[in-house]
Amino acid sequence: MFAHLVGVFGFVAGTRPVGGNSGAFRGDYAAPVPEFRQGLAKLAQLGAAVVLLVCMVGVQSAKGIAAHGLPAMTPPSASERRGDAEYLYRIIGKVRFLFFWLGADDVGGARIAWRGDDRDRAVSLLIGSEPQRAPRKVNEWGYVREGMAGDFTTTFGIRTVTDGDSPDEAEARRRQAGGLAEFGVICSTVSPVEATSQTTSIYVPRDATYRQIDRVLAVLEGNARWKERRTPRPSEAAPGFLTALDRLMWSSATARGAPGSIPEVSRLSYVYKDAVYDLTARRVERLSQLRTRSGVLRNLLRTEFSVRNRTTGWTTDFRVTYGTEGPLAGVPVHAQYQPNWWFRVELELDEGADVPPDPSSEASILQRIETLCQR
């Protein structure tokens, strides 16, 4: 899947990216031929992109966050901040070769949706490749919905599973599965003191795309075997990756200070599955404008984030650019995930993108999801 959400990203933040855990450019001038070929294959795989997209999702928090040099604040409710809102994105994959980047544009899309009010709100991310446009007609996709009701947060997520230490390994897994595609699934409930997660893997016909989530649900409703995981929730930890990311983006986007000043953003922990992670803003800079297909966007913040598993030490980096004014305050407009110096995946706001509706906007689909997670 595009990783944890990186493999999130495994769903929200849990597998290692191909090529190591650093996204820093090493200053090389040309990609070796084997790595270049792997890069082309990786464009077709699109696994890193799904991870990135999930990273982009933001969701309101119930409590304020104190950033370095900033007072603690209570973010407004979902209705005050965005109301029912949706944003569309397109996926771009790029491989560095010699002195230029070779890219595949518009190989897939994503939709982020916010719904609900202060006590009953949800954010969802649907992301996937378009087989008719993607290299090798690859079909990789995922869906995550995080809903909050009072002090409890419930997350449902599915993603295609083609992870591997190399593009060749990922391709081998697809061939072994024949006409079926493997999907990983999670249902998680986070209380003020504990996170309880149910996970499973299922096989669905390979031609099922992110426009047909009902086909995955049908298999899940059959004989899926769930595995339970539990972990204590530290008092300072956010109930999930999406919530933690949104708190950091929102606090920096709305920080009061001198015109043009750079807000400082603190580290924030969160729980996911059976582990605690730290989400850190490593660098924040102001961007006067950014040209996109949706027009010229102004007065933005570009932040480099890092995620670290406290137990394993696993880390990954990604970068998000988001607005500071009006309806785009704290909303991602561009994101980038670069697992090594020669490959990167980008997300860009594109209101003209052809992306399927949010599955949970259909009452019958939402009811099926809720029933599955109540088992």
Backbone hydrogen bonds in HBPLUS format (Angstrom, degrees):
<---DONOR---> <-ACCEPTOR-->    atom                        ^
c    i                          cat <-CA-CA->   ^        H-A-AA   ^      H-
h    n   atom  resd res      DA  || num        DHA   H-A  angle D-A-AA Bond
n    s   type  num  typ     dist DA aas  dist angle  dist       angle   num
A0003-ALA N   A0001-MET O   3.01 MM   2  5.45 111.2  2.50 121.0 114.7     1
A0052-LEU N   A0002-PHE O   3.06 MM  50  6.42 120.8  2.43 155.6 152.2     2
A0014-GLY N   A0004-HIS O   2.90 MM  10  4.13 115.9  2.32 107.0 125.0     3
A0014-GLY N   A0006-VAL O   2.89 MM   8  5.76 150.2  1.98 135.1 145.0     4
A0015-THR N   A0006-VAL O   2.85 MM   9  5.65 167.7  1.86 118.4 122.5     5
A0036-PHE N   A0032-PRO O   2.84 MM   4  6.09 153.0  1.91 156.8 166.0     6
A0037-ARG N   A0033-VAL O   2.93 MM   4  6.19 158.1  1.98 155.5 160.5     7
A0038-GLN N   A0034-PRO O   2.95 MM   4  6.22 153.1  2.02 143.7 151.8     8
A0039-GLY N   A0035-GLU O   2.75 MM   4  5.99 145.7  1.87 142.0 152.3     9
A0040-LEU N   A0036-PHE O   2.98 MM   4  6.37 152.9  2.06 149.1 154.6    10
A0041-ALA N   A0037-ARG O   3.02 MM   4  6.33 157.5  2.07 145.5 151.9    11
A0042-LYS N   A0038-GLN O   2.71 MM   4  5.97 145.4  1.83 145.1 156.2    12
A0043-LEU N   A0039-GLY O   2.89 MM   4  6.23 142.6  2.03 146.0 155.7    13
A0044-ALA N   A0040-LEU O   3.26 MM   4  6.63 150.5  2.36 139.8 146.8    14
A0044-ALA N   A0041-ALA O   3.02 MM   3  5.08 116.4  2.44  92.8 108.3    15
A0045-GLN N   A0041-ALA O   2.86 MM   4  6.21 142.9  1.99 140.3 152.1    16
A0046-LEU N   A0042-LYS O   2.81 MM   4  5.98 165.2  1.83 156.5 157.9    17
A0052-LEU N   A0048-ALA O   3.18 MM   4  6.44 162.8  2.21 151.0 155.4    18
A0053-LEU N   A0049-ALA O   2.95 MM   4  6.20 163.7  1.98 158.1 161.5    19
A0054-VAL N   A0050-VAL O   3.14 MM   4  6.38 159.1  2.19 148.9 153.5    20
A0055-CYS N   A0051-VAL O   3.11 MM   4  6.38 150.0  2.21 143.9 152.8    21
A0055-CYS N   A0052-LEU O   2.82 MM   3  4.95 114.8  2.26  96.2 113.7    22
A0056-MET N   A0052-LEU O   3.18 MM   4  6.57 127.7  2.47 141.4 155.3    23
A0056-MET N   A0053-LEU O   2.94 MM   3  5.13 138.3  2.12  98.6 110.8    24
A0057-VAL N   A0054-VAL O   3.03 MM   3  5.50 154.0  2.09 113.4 120.6    25
A0070-LEU N   A0067-ALA O   2.85 MM   3  5.00 165.8  1.87 130.3 129.7    26
A0081-ARG N   A0077-SER O   2.86 MM   4  6.03 151.5  1.95 153.7 162.3    27
A0082-ARG N   A0078-ALA O   2.95 MM   4  5.84 163.8  1.98 151.2 154.5    28
A0083-GLY N   A0078-ALA O   2.83 MM   5  5.75 166.4  1.85 146.6 145.7    29
A0085-ALA N   A0114-TRP O   3.06 MM  29  5.25 141.0  2.21 132.5 144.4    30
A0114-TRP N   A0085-ALA O   2.78 MM  29  5.25 164.3  1.80 162.0 166.1    31
A0087-TYR N   A0112-ILE O   2.86 MM  25  5.29 152.1  1.94 149.6 158.7    32
A0112-ILE N   A0087-TYR O   2.94 MM  25  5.29 163.6  1.97 154.9 160.0    33
A0350-ASP N   A0088-LEU O   2.85 MM 262  5.53 173.0  1.86 134.4 136.3    34
A0089-TYR N   A0110-ALA O   2.89 MM  21  4.96 150.5  1.98 146.7 146.5    35
A0110-ALA N   A0089-TYR O   2.94 MM  21  4.96 146.1  2.05 134.1 133.7    36
A0090-ARG N   A0348-GLU O   3.01 MM 258  5.60 152.5  2.09 149.1 154.7    37
A0348-GLU N   A0090-ARG O   3.17 MM 258  5.60 156.2  2.23 152.0 158.7    38
A0091-ILE N   A0108-GLY O   3.02 MM  17  5.12 154.4  2.09 129.0 127.0    39
A0107-VAL N   A0091-ILE O   3.24 MM  16  5.77 152.9  2.32 149.8 151.7    40
A0092-ILE N   A0346-GLU O   2.95 MM 254  5.03 161.6  1.99 147.6 148.3    41
A0346-GLU N   A0092-ILE O   2.75 MM 254  5.03 166.1  1.77 156.0 159.5    42
A0093-GLY N   A0104-ALA O   3.03 MM  11  5.19 168.3  2.05 144.2 146.6    43
A0104-ALA N   A0093-GLY O   2.72 MM  11  5.19 155.8  1.78 154.0 161.0    44
A0094-LYS N   A0344-ARG O   2.91 MM 250  5.41 162.4  1.94 170.2 168.0    45
A0344-ARG N   A0094-LYS O   2.99 MM 250  5.41 159.4  2.04 154.5 155.7    46
A0095-VAL N   A0102-LEU O   2.70 MM   7  5.11 158.4  1.74 146.7 153.9    47
A0102-LEU N   A0095-VAL O   2.66 MM   7  5.11 170.3  1.67 160.1 157.3    48
A0096-ARG N   A0342-TRP O   2.78 MM 246  4.57 158.3  1.83 124.2 131.5    49
A0097-PHE N   A0100-PHE O   2.84 MM   3  5.66 171.7  1.84 175.4 177.6    50
A0100-PHE N   A0097-PHE O   3.11 MM   3  5.66 171.7  2.12 135.1 137.1    51
A0130-GLU N   A0107-VAL O   2.94 MM  23  5.91 162.0  1.97 139.8 138.7    52
A0109-GLY N   A0128-GLY O   2.93 MM  19  5.80 145.9  2.05 165.6 172.2    53
A0128-GLY N   A0109-GLY O   3.00 MM  19  5.80 158.9  2.04 166.7 172.5    54
A0111-ARG N   A0126-LEU O   2.80 MM  15  5.22 147.9  1.90 149.5 159.2    55
A0126-LEU N   A0111-ARG O   2.98 MM  15  5.22 159.4  2.03 146.8 153.4    56
A0113-ALA N   A0124-SER O   2.98 MM  11  5.25 157.9  2.03 143.5 149.5    57
A0124-SER N   A0113-ALA O   2.89 MM  11  5.25 150.2  1.98 146.0 154.8    58
A0115-ARG N   A0122-ALA O   2.89 MM   7  5.32 160.5  1.93 157.5 159.8    59
A0122-ALA N   A0115-ARG O   2.77 MM   7  5.32 154.2  1.84 157.9 159.0    60
A0117-ASP N   A0120-ASP O   3.02 MM   3  5.38 138.9  2.19 127.7 126.7    61
A0121-ARG N   A0148-MET O   3.14 MM  27  5.51 151.8  2.23 152.5 158.8    62
A0148-MET N   A0121-ARG O   2.83 MM  27  5.51 168.0  1.84 164.6 168.7    63
A0123-VAL N   A0146-GLU O   2.95 MM  23  5.46 158.0  2.00 149.2 155.2    64
A0146-GLU N   A0123-VAL O   2.84 MM  23  5.46 173.6  1.85 172.2 171.8    65
A0125-LEU N   A0144-VAL O   2.78 MM  19  5.26 156.6  1.84 154.5 161.5    66
A0144-VAL N   A0125-LEU O   2.91 MM  19  5.26 156.2  1.97 148.2 156.0    67
A0127-ILE N   A0142-GLY O   3.01 MM  15  5.50 171.4  2.02 165.3 164.5    68
A0142-GLY N   A0127-ILE O   2.81 MM  15  5.50 157.7  1.86 164.8 167.0    69
A0129-SER N   A0140-GLU O   2.82 MM  11  5.52 153.7  1.89 158.7 167.8    70
A0133-ARG N   A0130-GLU O   2.81 MM   3  5.46 155.4  1.87 125.0 132.9    71
A0134-ALA N   A0130-GLU O   2.83 MM   4  5.75 152.8  1.90 159.4 165.2    72
A0137-LYS N   A0134-ALA O   2.94 MM   3  5.02 145.2  2.07 134.2 130.8    73
A0138-VAL N   A0135-PRO O   3.23 MM   3  6.27 159.0  2.27 129.4 129.8    74
A0160-THR N   A0141-TRP O   2.99 MM  19  5.85 152.0  2.07 165.7 174.8    75
A0143-TYR N   A0158-ILE O   2.87 MM  15  5.36 155.1  1.93 146.4 152.2    76
A0158-ILE N   A0143-TYR O   2.84 MM  15  5.36 152.9  1.91 153.1 161.9    77
A0145-ARG N   A0156-PHE O   2.80 MM  11  5.28 159.1  1.84 157.6 164.4    78
A0156-PHE N   A0145-ARG O   2.89 MM  11  5.28 159.8  1.93 152.5 159.3    79
A0147-GLY N   A0154-THR O   2.76 MM   7  5.21 168.8  1.77 161.4 161.8    80
A0154-THR N   A0147-GLY O   2.76 MM   7  5.21 165.1  1.79 159.4 163.6    81
A0149-ALA N   A0152-PHE O   2.93 MM   3  5.49 166.6  1.95 162.8 167.3    82
A0152-PHE N   A0149-ALA O   3.24 MM   3  5.49 165.8  2.26 125.8 126.4    83
A0153-THR N   A0190-VAL O   3.05 MM  37  5.12 156.6  2.10 140.1 147.6    84
A0190-VAL N   A0153-THR O   2.79 MM  37  5.12 162.4  1.82 153.2 159.4    85
A0155-THR N   A0188-SER O   2.79 MM  33  5.02 158.1  1.84 143.6 151.0    86
A0188-SER N   A0155-THR O   2.83 MM  33  5.02 160.0  1.87 149.1 154.6    87
A0157-GLY N   A0186-ILE O   2.96 MM  29  5.22 154.2  2.02 149.5 152.9    88
A0186-ILE N   A0157-GLY O   2.91 MM  29  5.22 152.0  1.99 150.1 153.4    89
A0159-ARG N   A0184-GLY O   3.05 MM  25  5.45 140.0  2.22 148.3 156.7    90
A0184-GLY N   A0159-ARG O   2.86 MM  25  5.45 155.0  1.92 159.9 164.8    91
A0161-VAL N   A0182-GLU O   2.80 MM  21  5.41 158.4  1.85 147.1 145.9    92
A0169-GLU N   A0166-SER O   3.10 MM   3  5.26 120.2  2.47 100.4 114.3    93
A0170-ALA N   A0166-SER O   3.12 MM   4  6.47 158.1  2.17 152.3 158.5    94
A0171-GLU N   A0167-PRO O   2.90 MM   4  6.14 157.0  1.96 148.7 154.9    95
A0172-ALA N   A0168-ASP O   2.91 MM   4  6.13 150.2  2.00 143.5 151.9    96
A0173-ARG N   A0169-GLU O   3.04 MM   4  6.33 149.8  2.14 145.8 152.9    97
A0174-ARG N   A0170-ALA O   3.21 MM   4  6.56 151.2  2.30 143.9 151.0    98
A0175-ARG N   A0171-GLU O   3.07 MM   4  6.41 155.6  2.14 149.6 155.8    99
A0176-GLN N   A0172-ALA O   3.00 MM   4  6.20 159.0  2.05 150.2 155.6   100
A0177-ALA N   A0173-ARG O   3.23 MM   4  6.39 140.4  2.40 139.5 148.7   101
A0178-GLY N   A0175-ARG O   3.07 MM   3  5.42 160.3  2.11 109.4 115.6   102
A0180-LEU N   A0177-ALA O   3.15 MM   3  5.42 161.4  2.18 123.4 127.5   103
A0206-ARG N   A0179-GLY O   2.84 MM  27  5.52 169.7  1.85 143.5 140.9   104
A0181-ALA N   A0204-VAL O   2.67 MM  23  5.32 162.9  1.70 159.2 164.2   105
A0204-VAL N   A0181-ALA O   2.94 MM  23  5.32 163.4  1.97 149.7 152.4   106
A0183-PHE N   A0202-ILE O   2.88 MM  19  5.39 161.8  1.92 156.3 159.3   107
A0202-ILE N   A0183-PHE O   3.00 MM  19  5.39 156.5  2.06 148.8 156.4   108
A0185-VAL N   A0200-THR O   2.92 MM  15  5.33 154.7  1.99 163.4 161.6   109
A0200-THR N   A0185-VAL O   3.09 MM  15  5.33 149.0  2.19 141.5 145.1   110
A0187-CYS N   A0198-GLN O   2.87 MM  11  5.16 154.8  1.93 151.0 158.8   111
A0198-GLN N   A0187-CYS O   2.75 MM  11  5.16 162.1  1.78 154.1 160.4   112
A0189-THR N   A0196-THR O   2.84 MM   7  5.35 163.1  1.87 156.2 160.8   113
A0196-THR N   A0189-THR O   2.89 MM   7  5.35 172.0  1.90 156.2 157.8   114
A0191-SER N   A0194-GLU O   2.77 MM   3  5.28 163.3  1.80 171.3 168.7   115
A0233-ARG N   A0193-VAL O   2.94 MM  40  4.93 168.2  1.95 117.1 115.6   116
A0195-ALA N   A0231-THR O   2.91 MM  36  5.42 163.6  1.94 162.3 167.9   117
A0231-THR N   A0195-ALA O   3.05 MM  36  5.42 144.5  2.18 147.5 156.0   118
A0197-SER N   A0229-ARG O   2.77 MM  32  5.10 171.5  1.77 157.4 160.3   119
A0229-ARG N   A0197-SER O   2.75 MM  32  5.10 152.0  1.82 152.5 158.7   120
A0199-THR N   A0227-LYS O   2.90 MM  28  5.20 158.9  1.95 141.2 147.1   121
A0227-LYS N   A0199-THR O   2.77 MM  28  5.20 152.6  1.84 147.2 156.8   122
A0208-ALA N   A0205-PRO O   3.10 MM   3  5.94 166.2  2.11 129.5 131.1   123
A0212-GLN N   A0209-THR O   2.91 MM   3  5.48 160.2  1.95 123.6 125.3   124
A0215-ARG N   A0212-GLN O   3.12 MM   3  5.83 154.1  2.19 118.0 123.7   125
A0216-VAL N   A0213-ILE O   3.05 MM   3  5.31 128.8  2.33 103.3 116.0   126
A0217-LEU N   A0213-ILE O   3.08 MM   4  6.45 161.4  2.12 153.9 159.2   127
A0218-ALA N   A0214-ASP O   3.02 MM   4  6.14 149.3  2.11 139.9 147.4   128
A0220-LEU N   A0216-VAL O   3.05 MM   4  6.37 162.5  2.08 152.6 157.9   129
A0221-GLU N   A0217-LEU O   2.89 MM   4  6.08 149.8  1.98 151.3 158.8   130
A0222-GLY N   A0219-VAL O   2.94 MM   3  5.19 155.0  2.00 107.3 115.1   131
A0237-ALA N   A0234-PRO O   3.03 MM   3  5.29 160.3  2.07 112.4 118.8   132
A0238-ALA N   A0269-SER O   2.86 MM  31  6.14 174.0  1.86 137.1 135.3   133
A0271-VAL N   A0238-ALA O   3.22 MM  33  6.61 146.1  2.34 158.0 162.3   134
A0244-ALA N   A0240-GLY O   3.08 MM   4  6.30 164.4  2.10 151.0 155.5   135
A0245-LEU N   A0241-PHE O   2.90 MM   4  6.09 168.9  1.91 159.9 162.3   136
A0246-ASP N   A0242-LEU O   3.05 MM   4  6.17 162.2  2.08 146.1 151.2   137
A0247-ARG N   A0243-THR O   3.00 MM   4  6.22 156.6  2.05 150.4 156.6   138
A0248-LEU N   A0244-ALA O   3.19 MM   4  6.50 160.5  2.23 151.1 155.2   139
A0249-MET N   A0245-LEU O   3.00 MM   4  6.25 165.5  2.02 154.7 158.9   140
A0250-TRP N   A0246-ASP O   2.75 MM   4  5.78 166.4  1.77 153.7 158.4   141
A0251-SER N   A0247-ARG O   2.93 MM   4  5.94 163.4  1.96 145.3 150.3   142
A0252-SER N   A0248-LEU O   3.20 MM   4  6.27 158.1  2.25 142.3 147.7   143
A0253-ALA N   A0249-MET O   2.86 MM   4  5.94 154.5  1.93 148.4 156.4   144
A0254-THR N   A0250-TRP O   3.03 MM   4  6.05 149.4  2.13 149.1 154.7   145
A0261-SER N   A0258-ALA O   2.93 MM   3  5.40 160.9  1.97 140.8 140.6   146
A0268-LEU N   A0279-LEU O   2.92 MM  11  5.30 164.8  1.95 151.0 155.8   147
A0279-LEU N   A0268-LEU O   2.79 MM  11  5.30 167.5  1.80 149.2 153.6   148
A0270-TYR N   A0277-TYR O   2.90 MM   7  5.41 146.9  2.01 145.3 152.0   149
A0277-TYR N   A0270-TYR O   2.85 MM   7  5.41 170.0  1.86 165.0 168.5   150
A0272-TYR N   A0275-ALA O   3.04 MM   3  5.66 164.6  2.06 159.2 162.2   151
A0275-ALA N   A0272-TYR O   3.07 MM   3  5.66 151.8  2.15 130.7 139.3   152
A0310-ARG N   A0276-VAL O   3.08 MM  34  5.97 166.3  2.10 159.3 163.6   153
A0278-ASP N   A0308-ARG O   2.84 MM  30  5.17 154.8  1.90 144.8 153.2   154
A0308-ARG N   A0278-ASP O   2.95 MM  30  5.17 149.0  2.04 142.0 151.6   155
A0280-THR N   A0306-SER O   2.87 MM  26  5.18 166.4  1.89 154.0 158.7   156
A0306-SER N   A0280-THR O   2.81 MM  26  5.18 143.8  1.94 147.3 158.0   157
A0282-ARG N   A0304-GLU O   2.69 MM  22  5.47 143.8  1.82 159.9 172.2   158
A0304-GLU N   A0283-ARG O   2.87 MM  21  5.20 158.1  1.92 149.0 156.4   159
A0285-GLU N   A0302-ARG O   2.97 MM  17  5.33 151.2  2.05 143.5 152.8   160
A0302-ARG N   A0285-GLU O   2.81 MM  17  5.33 169.0  1.82 162.4 166.2   161
A0287-LEU N   A0300-LEU O   2.91 MM  13  4.97 165.7  1.93 133.2 133.8   162
A0300-LEU N   A0287-LEU O   2.89 MM  13  4.97 174.4  1.89 160.6 159.2   163
A0299-ASN N   A0288-SER O   3.01 MM  11  4.92 148.3  2.11 124.2 124.3   164
A0290-LEU N   A0297-LEU O   2.73 MM   7  5.14 139.7  1.89 146.6 157.8   165
A0297-LEU N   A0290-LEU O   2.84 MM   7  5.14 173.3  1.85 150.6 150.0   166
A0292-THR N   A0295-GLY O   2.94 MM   3  5.16 153.1  2.02 132.0 140.7   167
A0295-GLY N   A0292-THR O   2.97 MM   3  5.16 162.4  2.01 108.4 113.0   168
A0301-LEU N   A0322-TYR O   2.95 MM  21  5.52 160.9  1.98 159.7 166.1   169
A0322-TYR N   A0301-LEU O   2.89 MM  21  5.52 156.1  1.95 156.0 162.2   170
A0303-THR N   A0320-VAL O   2.89 MM  17  5.51 170.4  1.90 158.9 158.0   171
A0320-VAL N   A0303-THR O   2.97 MM  17  5.51 161.1  2.01 157.9 160.5   172
A0305-PHE N   A0318-PHE O   2.78 MM  13  5.43 159.0  1.82 168.7 175.6   173
A0318-PHE N   A0305-PHE O   3.04 MM  13  5.43 156.2  2.10 143.1 147.5   174
A0307-VAL N   A0316-THR O   2.89 MM   9  5.42 163.6  1.91 161.3 166.9   175
A0316-THR N   A0307-VAL O   3.02 MM   9  5.42 139.9  2.18 142.6 153.0   176
A0309-ASN N   A0314-TRP O   2.84 MM   5  5.26 157.8  1.89 152.4 159.9   177
A0313-GLY N   A0309-ASN O   2.77 MM   4  5.09 146.8  1.88 143.6 152.0   178
A0319-ARG N   A0336-GLN O   2.91 MM  17  5.15 165.5  1.94 155.4 159.2   179
A0336-GLN N   A0319-ARG O   2.80 MM  17  5.15 154.4  1.86 150.4 155.3   180
A0321-THR N   A0334-HIS O   2.73 MM  13  5.09 170.9  1.74 159.7 158.5   181
A0333-VAL N   A0321-THR O   2.76 MM  12  5.79 171.8  1.77 159.3 158.2   182
A0334-HIS N   A0321-THR O   3.29 MM  13  5.09 150.1  2.39 143.2 140.2   183
A0323-GLY N   A0331-VAL O   3.24 MM   8  5.75 151.2  2.33 143.0 144.1   184
A0330-GLY N   A0323-GLY O   2.89 MM   7  5.45 166.1  1.91 134.9 130.1   185
A0329-ALA N   A0326-GLY O   3.15 MM   3  5.67 168.4  2.16 121.1 122.6   186
A0331-VAL N   A0328-LEU O   2.94 MM   3  4.92 167.9  1.96 124.6 124.0   187
A0349-LEU N   A0333-VAL O   2.87 MM  16  4.89 161.4  1.90 146.3 140.8   188
A0335-ALA N   A0347-LEU O   2.94 MM  12  4.98 149.3  2.04 137.9 141.5   189
A0347-LEU N   A0335-ALA O   2.86 MM  12  4.98 154.8  1.92 141.7 144.9   190
A0337-TYR N   A0345-VAL O   2.91 MM   8  5.35 161.9  1.94 158.1 163.5   191
A0345-VAL N   A0337-TYR O   2.90 MM   8  5.35 160.1  1.94 150.9 156.9   192
A0353-ALA N   A0350-ASP O   3.00 MM   3  5.51 167.0  2.01 122.3 123.9   193
A0361-SER N   A0358-ASP O   2.91 MM   3  5.48 162.0  1.95 120.6 126.6   194
A0362-GLU N   A0359-PRO O   3.12 MM   3  5.89 166.1  2.14 118.9 123.4   195
A0365-ILE N   A0362-GLU O   3.03 MM   3  5.49 122.4  2.38 111.5 125.2   196
A0366-LEU N   A0362-GLU O   3.08 MM   4  6.35 165.9  2.10 161.5 165.8   197
A0367-GLN N   A0363-ALA O   2.99 MM   4  6.15 156.9  2.04 148.1 154.2   198
A0368-ARG N   A0364-SER O   3.13 MM   4  6.33 150.0  2.23 139.1 146.5   199
A0369-ILE N   A0365-ILE O   3.01 MM   4  6.31 156.2  2.06 151.9 158.4   200
A0370-GLU N   A0366-LEU O   2.97 MM   4  6.21 166.8  1.99 154.4 157.4   201
A0371-THR N   A0367-GLN O   2.98 MM   4  6.11 153.7  2.05 144.0 151.2   202
A0372-LEU N   A0368-ARG O   3.03 MM   4  6.21 157.0  2.08 146.4 152.0   203
A0373-CYS N   A0369-ILE O   3.10 MM   4  6.38 159.1  2.14 152.8 157.8   204
A0374-GLN N   A0371-THR O   3.26 MM   3  5.19 147.1  2.38  96.5 106.0   205
A0375-ARG N   A0372-LEU O   3.35 MM   3  5.69 165.1  2.38 107.9 112.0   206
